[in-house]
């Protein structure tokens, strides 16, 4: 994943795409920050799972910012945030649709043997392990909760 981002950055620099270069440099800096943090705690450099978490977090932050800019009547800034979301999303696995999410939740509930709300954490952890970056876990949490009640 790290190599894919570096290659995309190199291509963007050759094409002189300033917006793409800027966003990819920001992504690389976030990954490098995590590497430095990990080095300080004695862990290894960020792996693909951690990079996926970083990218997911960056997309979520930009979605919140875009909404705030739209609410604040600043469409040009919201458009910039949405452009960054599109670029970062290219490196994330495709998101599951509603039906796929429902099926994954049903399968995970039966696999874990969950029977009540007290098993919700077990189900959510299994989902996060199996489908990192592929579903909106905020929405999935609500579905799991309603399913286990």
C-alpha positions, -999 to +999 in steps of 0.1 A: +000+000+000+028+023+009+045+016-025+012+022-043+009+057-027+045+066-034+041+055-071+009+076-074+028+106-059+056+102-084+032+100-113+013+131-100+045+150-098+055+141-134+020+152-145+023+184-125-012+178-109-008+201-079-040+191-061-031+154-064+005+160-053-007+180-023-031+154-011-007+125-016+020+143+003-005+148+031-012+111+031+025+103+031+031+127+059+003+110+080+019+076+074+053+089+083+039+104+115+025+070+124+059+054+117+076+079+140+050+073+167+055+035+163+092+038+165+089+057+197+069+029+213+091+001+199+067-011+172+074-017+136+066+007+108+029+010+099+016-020+079-012-021+054-038-024+082-026+007+099-023+026+067-059+016+059-070+030+093-051+062+086-068+067+053-102+059+067-097+084+094-086+110+069-117+105+048-139+108+078-122+140+089-127+155+054-164+144+053-169+163+086-151+193+073-170+194+040-203+192+059-191+221+082-181+242+052-214+235+034-233+245+066-211+276+068-220+286+032-184+280+020-189+258-011-154+263-025-138+249+007-163+220+008-154+212-029-117+211-020-125+187+009-146+165-014-118+164-040-094+152-013-119+125-003-121+113-039-083+110-041-078+093-007-108+069-015-089+056-045-065+038-021-093+023+001-110-009-007-144-005-022-172+001+003-199-026+008-234-017-002-264-020+022-272-056+012-235-068+015-232-051+049-264-069+061-252-102+048-217-098+064-234-088+097-257-119+096-228-142+089-206-127+116-235-129+142-239-166+134-202-173+134-196-157+168-227-172+183-239-138+195-273-140+211-278-106+229-266-071+233-238-082+256-222-099+225-222-067+204-186-060+211-176-094+200-195-091+168-181-056+160-145-067+167-150-096+143-165-073+116-136-048+120-111-076+117-127-092+086-138-061+067-113-033+075-121-001+056-149-019+036-179-008+057-191+021+077-188+007+112-210+035+127-239+023+106-230-013+111-231-008+148-267+004+147-276-026+125-259-051+149-276-035+179-310-038+163-303-074+152-292-085+187-321-069+207 
